[in-house]
Amino acid sequence: MIGYIQGNSFAHRLDPITKIIVLVSFCLLALLVQSLYIMLAALSTTIFLVWVSGSGRSLWRVRPIISLCILLFFLQVLFNTTG
């Protein structure tokens, strides 16, 4: 589904464990935080990291993940009883 994207950026040189920890942290942040401003900051950070790594030109490779995120967003809107 998603393969390795060749590059020599800061993000590519990071240790794989560090990348996994960052990914899990962002997932937990998305699930636990209810502040719109914190979520926008996380989105901005993610976009910045994609831009810095040079992976933006390969975003078409992650279409299934983007589709899943959109689906989860709409499910959250439909079934969230608070707010």
MORA-V228103 format. One line per field, one symbol per residue. psi: psi as a letter, one per 40 degrees, with the letter a starting at -180 (. if undefined). A space follows every 50 residues. Layout:
psi->???
This chain:
psi->dhihhhifidddeihdddddddddddddddddhehddddddddddddddd ddeeedeeddefddddddddddddddddeheh.
